[in-house]
Amino acid sequence: MIIGSCEVELIIYGANSLKEKRQIIKSIIHRIQSRFNVSIAEVGLNDIWRRSVVGFSCVTTSSKHANQMINTVIKFIENDNRVEIVNCDTELL
């Protein structure tokens, strides 16, 4: 069993309040959950309205598949013009 996890730090454009930030983050999380078989949640910087940390993970049988899943989700986030990835930490267990 291989567990792939990734923590992504984001800058959120267009968010002028915590309410707007949460709407954007919830939208991204929901879209990722509906398209990919990963567990995902906002895991940090909850009270800062232009920054966020989102963590996601997948369980699979090979490290190659785990890397592919993580890279696919990262590319999906990069293509969302509401946010920018500042930092990305990936780990395979």
C-alpha positions in Angstrom: 0.0 0.0 0.0 1.4 3.4 -1.0 0.0 6.6 0.4 0.7 9.8 -1.5 0.1 13.1 0.2 0.6 16.7 -0.8 0.3 20.0 1.0 -0.2 23.0 -1.3 0.1 26.7 -0.2 -2.1 29.0 -2.2 -2.5 32.7 -2.8 -6.1 33.5 -3.5 -6.9 36.3 -5.9 -10.2 38.1 -5.8 -10.9 37.3 -2.2 -11.6 40.4 -0.2 -13.0 38.7 2.9 -12.9 35.3 4.7 -16.4 34.5 3.2 -15.1 35.0 -0.4 -12.0 33.0 0.4 -14.0 30.1 1.8 -16.3 30.1 -1.3 -13.3 29.9 -3.6 -11.6 27.1 -1.6 -14.8 25.1 -1.2 -15.4 25.4 -4.9 -11.9 24.1 -5.7 -12.1 21.3 -3.1 -15.6 20.2 -4.4 -14.4 20.2 -8.1 -11.3 18.1 -7.1 -13.4 15.6 -5.1 -15.8 15.1 -7.9 -13.1 14.5 -10.6 -10.4 12.6 -8.7 -10.3 9.9 -6.1 -8.5 11.8 -3.4 -9.2 13.0 0.1 -8.8 16.8 0.3 -9.3 19.6 2.9 -8.2 23.0 3.9 -5.5 22.4 6.5 -3.9 25.7 7.3 -4.0 29.5 7.3 -7.8 29.4 7.9 -8.0 33.0 9.2 -6.0 34.7 6.5 -8.2 35.8 3.7 -5.7 35.8 0.8 -3.7 32.6 1.7 -4.6 29.0 2.3 -3.1 25.6 2.7 -4.9 22.7 1.1 -3.8 19.1 1.8 -4.8 16.0 -0.2 -3.9 12.3 -0.3 -4.5 9.2 -2.2 -4.0 5.5 -1.5 -2.8 3.2 -4.3 -0.7 0.1 -5.0 2.2 1.8 -6.7 4.3 4.9 -6.2 4.1 5.7 -10.0 0.3 5.9 -9.8 0.5 8.0 -6.6 2.8 10.5 -8.3 0.6 10.6 -11.3 -2.5 11.4 -9.2 -0.7 14.1 -7.2 0.7 15.7 -10.4 -2.7 15.6 -12.0 -4.4 17.4 -9.0 -1.6 20.0 -8.9 -2.0 20.7 -12.6 -5.8 21.1 -12.0 -5.2 23.6 -9.3 -2.6 25.5 -11.4 -5.2 25.8 -14.2 -7.6 27.6 -11.8 -7.0 31.3 -12.4 -8.4 32.2 -9.0 -5.4 30.9 -7.1 -1.6 30.6 -7.4 0.5 27.8 -5.9 3.2 29.3 -3.8 4.6 26.1 -2.2 4.0 22.4 -2.7 5.3 19.6 -0.4 4.8 16.0 -1.6 5.4 12.8 0.3 5.0 9.1 -0.4 4.7 6.6 2.4 
